[in-house]
Amino acid sequence: MWLYGTKREKEEQRQIMRNFPKCTVVNPSKLKELEDNSMEFYKNIVAGCDCLVFSRLAGRVTAGVGIEIKHALSLGKPVYELRSTKLFRLKKPIRYLSREETRTLFLSLDISD
């Protein structure tokens, strides 16, 4: 959520579209205005996608992203980490921050773009 509307988000979208030119990209920042923004809602979005692409924030995987990764892997969907301009396929679950750790991280970041 911290990246929504930033230059970094736009660049990451370009990289995803370069790597998956024939796919429709579902961008969670475009869904944030919907009334239901619970984790179940986002897990259902993941379930309807062919794969999941994520990036880290300050080198960490935030709580919501971690839950989405875990869910995608449990469904047998490919999961890719976007690092700069390269995609790396994830083969197993990774450690992610708790909700409290995620909140603390968000508070520590400079949100200016």
Buried (B, 14 or more C-beta within 10 A) or exposed (E): BBBEEBEEBEBBBEBBEEBBEEEEEEEBEEEEEEEEEEEEEBBEBBEEBEBBBBBBBEEBBBBBBBBBBBBBBEEEBBBBBBEEEEBEEBEEEBEBBEEEEBEEBBEEEEEEE
